[in-house]
Amino acid sequence: MNTALVAEAVRPVAGPEAIDGVEIARVDAWWRACNYLTVGQIYLQANALLREPLTAEHIKPRLLGHWGTSPGLSFIYAHASRLIRQTGQQMIYLAGPGHGGPALVASAWLEGTYSETYPKVGQDAEGMRGLFRQFSTPGGIPSHVSVTTPGSIHEGGELGYVLVHAFGAVMDNPDLIALAVVGDGEAETGPLAASWHSNKFLDPAQDGAVLPILHLNGAKISGPTVLGRKPPAEVRSLLEGHGYQVLEVTGDDLPGMHVRFAAALAEAWQEIRRIQVSARTGEQHSESRPRWPMILRTPKGWTGPDVVDGVQVEGTFRAHQVPLANVRDNPDHLNQLCDWLLSYRPEELFDEAGRPRPLVVANNPTGPA
């Protein structure tokens, strides 16, 4: 047995502290900031901080992007950052729904890694404007998590491969956890359906761990998904049959979702550490492989427009891409977009210079990348 692995394995496994009001405020502020930046990338070419009345001239002439999955992706990212802060865990985040690219670009900008990689896109008002203008524009960046996103090893545009990449990343990499977000549209693909079985190939004594998060929001580009049609007990049985321990987090209430998801993530992390300690110290245990996914059920388009032109949007396939499609020509849509952006309370998130406020950056992990 590698003595370094044993030494690493026997670190305390108490896990992060239960989330309190201070931590909820940090995580929620970071998440709101990320959502604001995500919406801004899809819609705005000017007036990034809404310091003047929003007009049609501030809106991009061509709207492209995927909103529906983005708030769930950034919610998971915010809580993963907190786990890293509190435990020092080495972790890589892989977004199966890579079409939620603006959420991951926004995450990198909030962390500062985007500006480190692209100094012209600074963490200020002008940098935010540049961040918005470049998204999904000619000569800019794609709408997916492409090679232009700092740290990207998984594009996610062609669905089905997030678990393959996640398991490959942790082979012979014992200190790493690959947090792999699986979209329920992606879960319908053949490669992903087969990839659930990759847990049979991990050696907890020598390899790292994969923490799959099945991000069930029930809808894809034009209708409900297969897993979205299944009752929860049937989905649970399916994953348990693949050899996983299932932790479910359901809802859209706040701060309740922060509390429940933080607890589930801590439980999953502690179980991973317990399995690794047991395997790396030679203790006997009944399990032969890790069992640690969770299911996060959130509405598609969470925190976005609920109803547009009398039609339900949030929680349906209509939130998949651009919920408000006629913002330049329809004053009602323009007002709805303004209300949507202001609902994140940007004045609490960004200072007069456009920099993320201390409450937001307090959720960022520190130390070497």
C-alpha positions in Angstrom: 0.0 0.0 0.0 1.3 3.5 -0.9 2.1 5.1 2.4 1.2 8.6 1.0 -2.3 7.3 0.2 -2.7 5.9 3.7 -1.6 9.2 5.2 -4.1 11.1 3.1 -6.8 8.6 3.8 -6.7 8.9 7.5 -7.4 12.6 7.6 -10.5 13.4 9.7 -13.7 12.8 7.8 -16.0 15.0 9.9 -16.9 17.0 6.8 -18.0 20.6 6.4 -20.0 22.3 9.2 -23.7 22.4 9.0 -24.6 25.5 6.9 -25.6 28.5 8.9 -27.0 31.9 8.1 -23.7 33.4 7.3 -22.8 30.6 4.9 -26.2 30.6 3.3 -25.8 34.4 2.6 -22.4 33.8 1.0 -23.6 30.8 -1.2 -26.9 32.6 -2.1 -25.1 35.8 -3.1 -22.6 33.9 -5.3 -25.5 32.0 -6.9 -27.5 35.1 -7.6 -24.4 36.9 -9.0 -23.8 33.9 -11.3 -27.4 33.9 -12.5 -27.3 37.6 -13.2 -24.1 37.1 -15.2 -25.7 34.2 -17.1 -28.8 36.2 -18.1 -26.6 39.1 -19.0 -24.5 37.0 -21.4 -27.6 35.8 -23.2 -29.3 39.2 -23.6 -27.1 42.3 -23.0 -24.6 44.1 -25.2 -24.5 47.3 -23.0 -25.7 48.6 -19.7 -24.3 45.5 -18.0 -25.1 46.7 -14.5 -28.4 48.4 -15.3 -27.2 51.7 -14.1 -29.6 53.4 -16.6 -33.1 52.4 -17.8 -33.0 49.3 -20.0 -33.7 50.0 -23.6 -33.9 47.9 -26.8 -30.5 49.3 -27.9 -28.9 47.5 -24.9 -30.1 44.1 -26.2 -28.1 41.9 -28.5 -29.5 41.7 -32.0 -29.2 37.9 -32.0 -30.2 36.0 -28.9 -28.7 32.6 -28.3 -28.0 30.5 -25.2 -29.4 28.0 -22.9 -31.0 29.3 -19.7 -33.1 26.3 -18.5 -30.2 24.2 -17.0 -28.0 27.1 -16.0 -29.4 28.0 -12.6 -29.2 24.4 -11.5 -25.6 24.2 -12.7 -24.6 27.3 -10.9 -26.4 26.2 -7.7 -24.4 23.0 -7.6 -21.2 25.0 -8.4 -21.8 27.4 -5.5 -22.2 24.5 -3.1 -19.2 22.6 -4.5 -17.1 25.7 -3.9 -18.2 25.8 -0.3 -17.3 22.1 0.2 -13.9 22.8 -1.2 -13.4 25.8 1.1 -14.3 23.8 4.2 -12.5 20.6 3.5 -9.7 21.4 1.1 -10.9 18.7 -1.2 -9.4 18.5 -4.7 -12.4 18.6 -7.1 -13.2 19.0 -10.8 -16.6 20.0 -11.9 -17.8 18.5 -15.2 -21.0 19.8 -16.7 -22.8 17.2 -18.8 -25.4 19.8 -20.0 -22.5 21.8 -21.5 -25.0 23.9 -23.4 -25.3 25.7 -20.0 -22.1 27.4 -21.0 -22.9 30.9 -19.7 -23.3 29.6 -16.2 -19.8 28.1 -16.2 -18.3 31.1 -17.9 -19.9 33.3 -15.2 -18.5 31.0 -12.5 -15.0 31.3 -13.8 -15.4 35.1 -14.0 -16.6 35.3 -10.4 -13.7 33.2 -9.2 -11.2 35.4 -11.0 -9.8 32.6 -13.2 -11.4 34.0 -16.3 -9.7 37.4 -15.9 -6.4 35.7 -15.1 -6.7 33.8 -18.4 -8.1 36.8 -20.4 -6.9 40.0 -18.8 -8.9 42.1 -21.1 -12.1 40.7 -19.5 -11.4 42.1 -16.0 -13.5 41.9 -12.9 -15.1 45.3 -13.2 -17.9 47.0 -15.2 -16.0 47.2 -18.4 -14.9 43.6 -18.1 -18.5 42.5 -17.4 -19.6 44.3 -20.5 -16.9 42.5 -22.5 -18.0 39.2 -21.0 -21.6 39.8 -22.1 -20.7 41.1 -25.6 -18.4 38.2 -26.5 -20.8 35.4 -25.6 -22.2 33.6 -28.6 -21.1 36.3 -31.1 -18.9 36.1 -34.2 -15.3 36.3 -33.0 -16.4 35.8 -29.4 -16.9 32.5 -27.5 -19.3 29.6 -28.1 -22.5 29.1 -26.1 -21.1 25.7 -24.8 -18.4 24.9 -22.3 -15.7 24.9 -25.0 -11.9 25.0 -24.9 -12.2 28.8 -24.4 -13.5 28.2 -20.9 -10.6 28.1 -18.4 -10.0 24.6 -17.1 -12.4 22.9 -19.5 -11.8 19.2 -20.3 -15.4 18.4 -21.2 -17.4 20.4 -23.8 -20.8 18.9 -23.2 -22.2 20.0 -26.6 -22.5 16.4 -27.8 -24.4 14.8 -24.9 -23.6 11.5 -23.3 -19.9 11.6 -22.2 -19.7 13.3 -18.9 -19.4 10.2 -16.8 -16.8 8.7 -19.2 -14.7 11.8 -18.7 -15.3 11.9 -15.0 -14.3 8.3 -14.3 -11.2 8.7 -16.6 -10.2 11.8 -14.7 -10.0 10.0 -11.4 -8.2 6.8 -12.5 -4.9 6.7 -10.6 -5.7 10.1 -9.2 -6.5 9.2 -5.6 -7.0 12.7 -4.2 -9.5 13.9 -6.8 -13.3 13.9 -6.8 -14.9 14.5 -10.2 -18.3 16.0 -9.6 -20.3 15.1 -12.7 -23.6 16.8 -13.4 -25.8 14.6 -15.6 -28.7 16.3 -17.4 -31.8 14.2 -17.7 -31.8 14.8 -21.5 -28.3 13.5 -21.6 -29.3 10.5 -19.5 -31.4 9.3 -22.5 -28.3 8.8 -24.6 -26.7 5.3 -25.1 -23.2 6.3 -24.0 -24.5 7.8 -20.7 -26.8 4.9 -20.0 -23.9 2.6 -20.2 -21.5 4.9 -18.3 -23.4 4.4 -15.0 -21.6 1.0 -14.9 -18.2 2.6 -14.7 -18.4 2.5 -10.9 -17.5 -1.2 -11.1 -14.0 -0.2 -12.4 -12.9 2.2 -9.7 -10.5 1.0 -7.0 -11.1 3.1 -3.9 -7.6 2.3 -2.6 -5.8 3.7 -5.7 -8.3 5.9 -7.6 -10.2 9.0 -6.8 -14.0 9.1 -6.7 -16.8 10.2 -9.0 -19.8 12.0 -7.5 -22.6 12.0 -10.1 -25.4 14.5 -9.7 -28.4 13.6 -11.8 -29.9 17.1 -12.5 -33.5 16.2 -13.1 -35.5 19.2 -14.2 -37.9 17.0 -16.3 -37.6 18.7 -19.7 -35.4 18.9 -22.7 -35.5 21.2 -25.8 -39.0 20.3 -26.9 -40.8 18.2 -24.3 -40.5 16.0 -21.2 -37.6 13.6 -20.7 -37.8 9.8 -20.1 -36.6 10.1 -16.5 -38.9 13.1 -16.1 -41.8 10.8 -16.8 -40.8 8.2 -14.2 -42.0 8.4 -10.6 -39.2 9.1 -8.2 -39.2 5.6 -6.7 -38.6 4.1 -10.1 -35.6 6.4 -10.8 -34.2 5.6 -7.3 -34.6 1.9 -8.0 -32.8 2.2 -11.4 -29.8 3.9 -9.8 -29.7 1.6 -6.8 -29.7 -1.3 -9.3 -26.6 0.2 -10.9 -24.9 0.1 -7.4 -25.3 3.6 -6.2 -26.5 5.1 -2.9 -29.1 7.7 -3.8 -29.5 11.0 -1.9 -32.4 13.0 -3.1 -32.8 16.8 -2.9 -36.1 18.2 -4.2 -37.7 21.6 -4.4 -37.3 25.3 -5.2 -37.9 26.9 -1.9 -35.2 29.2 -0.5 -33.3 29.0 1.8 -34.5 25.5 2.3 -32.8 24.2 -0.9 -29.5 25.6 0.3 -29.9 23.8 3.6 -30.9 20.5 2.2 -28.4 20.4 -0.7 -25.5 21.4 1.6 -26.4 18.5 4.0 -26.7 16.0 1.1 -23.4 17.1 -0.4 -21.7 16.8 3.0 -23.2 13.4 3.5 -21.9 12.3 0.1 -18.4 13.6 0.8 -18.2 11.9 4.1 -19.3 8.6 2.6 -16.6 8.9 -0.1 -14.0 9.6 2.5 -15.2 6.7 4.7 -14.9 4.3 1.7 -11.5 5.5 0.9 -10.2 5.4 4.5 -11.5 1.8 4.8 -9.9 0.7 1.5 -6.6 2.5 2.1 -6.1 1.4 5.7 -7.0 -2.3 5.1 -10.1 -2.2 7.2 -12.8 -4.7 6.2 -16.2 -3.4 5.0 -19.1 -4.8 3.2 -19.0 -2.7 0.1 -16.8 -3.5 -2.9 -17.2 -0.1 -4.6 -18.4 3.4 -3.9 -22.1 4.2 -3.9 -22.6 8.0 -3.9 -24.8 9.9 -6.3 -27.6 12.2 -5.5 -30.6 13.5 -7.4 -31.2 17.2 -7.6 -34.7 18.1 -8.7 -35.1 21.8 -9.6 -37.5 23.5 -11.9 -36.2 24.1 -15.4 -35.4 27.7 -15.7 -35.4 28.2 -11.9 -35.6 31.9 -10.8 -36.4 32.9 -14.4 -39.6 34.2 -16.0 -42.5 32.1 -14.7 -45.1 33.0 -17.3 -44.5 34.7 -20.7 -47.4 35.9 -22.8 -49.8 33.9 -20.7 -47.9 30.7 -21.2 -46.1 28.7 -18.5 -42.3 28.8 -19.0 -40.5 28.0 -15.7 -40.6 24.2 -15.1 -41.3 23.4 -18.8 -39.3 22.9 -22.0 -40.0 26.5 -23.0 -37.3 27.6 -20.5 -34.7 25.5 -22.3 -33.0 28.3 -24.4 -34.2 31.9 -24.5 -37.4 32.4 -22.4 -38.0 36.0 -23.6 -37.4 35.9 -27.4 -38.7 39.3 -28.6 -37.0 41.7 -26.1 -35.9 44.2 -28.7 -39.4 44.5 -30.3 -41.8 43.8 -27.5 -41.9 46.3 -24.6 -43.6 43.8 -22.3 -40.7 41.4 -22.8 -38.2 44.1 -22.2 -39.8 45.1 -18.9 -40.0 41.4 -17.9 -36.3 41.0 -18.7 -35.5 44.1 -16.6 -37.5 42.7 -13.7 -35.8 39.4 -14.0 -32.3 40.9 -13.8 -33.3 43.1 -10.9 -34.7 40.2 -9.0 -31.1 39.1 -8.3 -30.5 42.5 -6.6 -27.3 43.3 -8.4 -26.6 46.3 -6.2 -26.0 43.8 -3.4 -23.6 41.8 -5.6 -21.4 44.3 -7.5 -19.9 47.5 -6.2 -19.8 50.9 -8.0 -16.9 49.7 -10.1 -18.6 46.5 -11.1 -16.5 44.3 -9.0 -18.0 41.4 -7.1 -18.6 42.5 -3.5 -16.9 40.7 -0.5 -20.0 38.7 0.3 -19.9 37.1 -3.1 -16.2 36.4 -3.3 -16.3 35.0 0.2 -17.7 31.8 -1.3 -14.7 31.3 -3.7 -12.1 28.6 -2.8 -8.6 30.0 -2.2 -5.2 28.6 -2.9 -3.4 27.2 -6.0 -5.6 26.1 -8.8 
